[in-house]
Amino acid sequence: MPSPVQIVPLGGLGEVGMNCLAVEAAGRIAVIDCGVLFTDEPFGVDVLVPDLSWLIERRAQVGAVFLTHGHEDHVGALPFLLRHLPVPVYGTRFTLAMVKGRLEEAGVAADLREVVPGDVCPAGEASPISAEFIAVTHSIPDACALALSTPQGTILHSGDFKIDERPVRGPGMDLERLAALGQAGVRLLLSDSTNSERPGWSRSESAVGPGLQDVMAEATGRVFVATFSSNAHRLQQVIEAAAGSGRRLALLGRGMVQNFDIAKLLGHLSEPGWMPVSAEEARRLPPRELAVLTTGSQGEPRAALGRLARGDHPDLKVHAGDTVILSSRQIPGNELAVGRLVNELCARGALVRWDGHPPLHATGHAQEAEQRRLLQLTRPEFFVPVHGEYRQLARHAATAASEGVPAGRCHLLTDGQVLSLTDAGARILPDRIRSGRVAINRDEGGAVEVPDAVIEERRRLAEFGLLMVVVSLDGASGAVLGEPEFQARGVAGLEGQEAELGGEVRRALEALAGGSRATGEAAWRAARVELVRVAVRRWFRRATGRRPLVEPVLLVR
Ligand SMILES: [Zn+2]
């Protein structure tokens, strides 16, 4: 009897981001994608990565990582995975180019293996799983779906996709191959749910170019265009719009410069006949002759557009009469940051344009009609919606049901729930495996894991402050010498109350005065430290309703 296959989602099912899925058969495991989730959480948390402990415990069984495309929410957590399990990583050329820099920054060596659509790659030695890469259209070049050949038949993973019938470049989505797989029989389809709540067919990427061209032709000042730097087809359209309206192009933001170079090197940008101008040249050009591609469309304060908005970018300034185009969608959670950015730009006299009339952005994700098309082409026996919050997964499952996948064969999984595929069918196993999120502080110098307890401590520090209580005790009698002293950082409600709180501390310690130190110095101290902490906390709760962090310091004389 063919071996069962387990589908193990470690991230991306129940949230938008940190996509990571494991597929296990006959004791061998293949991993699809390993991404981060950007977060607006405060307290020094930059990104979240999936809890990878399930994979790390099974490191000897993992044979390969297959990457669908190079977006951070699909590849950004690779360094954390490869540090523990150095397995081969398969991806297309642009995908691997996106990954290389990240791995180098993290100091992680990797066995990267380049593929082209049509390639079939084994998931390691003795693995019954292999993956075929199939070209799809998305908001980054070289994106692929994966058709996994397994002991339980073909499992098709859509990756992130849209069905763009007029792509800016490239062959487009390989609908023929997908239809052929459907004809041969797809056992299970896992499909991108990001836009399942949007009806109809998504706008083609190529519809954005004319809009950009119109705005640039109309504008009398400089035009700044903020977009994701990995969207090479968007960059190409900005280049053309700039050229068509008599503007030279400058680049702002480290990511923009890097990804522009990669896209150019890999042939995704037509030779514009001229190079982007330097910042110095850009400053000299008349405003009517300059367009600027910049990072920071999501309101990130440290990105180039955020700095321009605050007026502290070293290279360029935004002046009254300039136009700023946000050629992007706000990622949910970034609304406040983008709102702040737009206010700051408007206060400088800039005209801020975003998608509307004319079109200035196109989504990279399939909307409902495209999701239906994929279901019709592939006619899967079982269906699991992936990449989305629960509501988006549920909506996508309803779409699949209306396309003829019986409701009992649409499985709504969230991270940590395992789907077992056997000859008898597919069912969700009763026990969840360990999954979750790990918070990461990611600076230019590297990445540090931030445990939950540390985040909780930071939250309390931010909310209530820190109070140090210094008490001198007589070593022999345990009596309090002098008055307790307080050093507060960010604590409200203490001023003028020091004497009262000092009295509280003194009374608490007097209850233990005379206690013997014979039981041990450490225990003697610990008992008093705890007493002080409890007394101070109790006083604060009563007096202010707040709970500052309390750090007693005992000076024993
Ligand atoms: Zn993507």
Residues whose N, C-alpha, C, O or C-beta is under 5 A from the ligand:
A	BS01	ZN	H71 D160
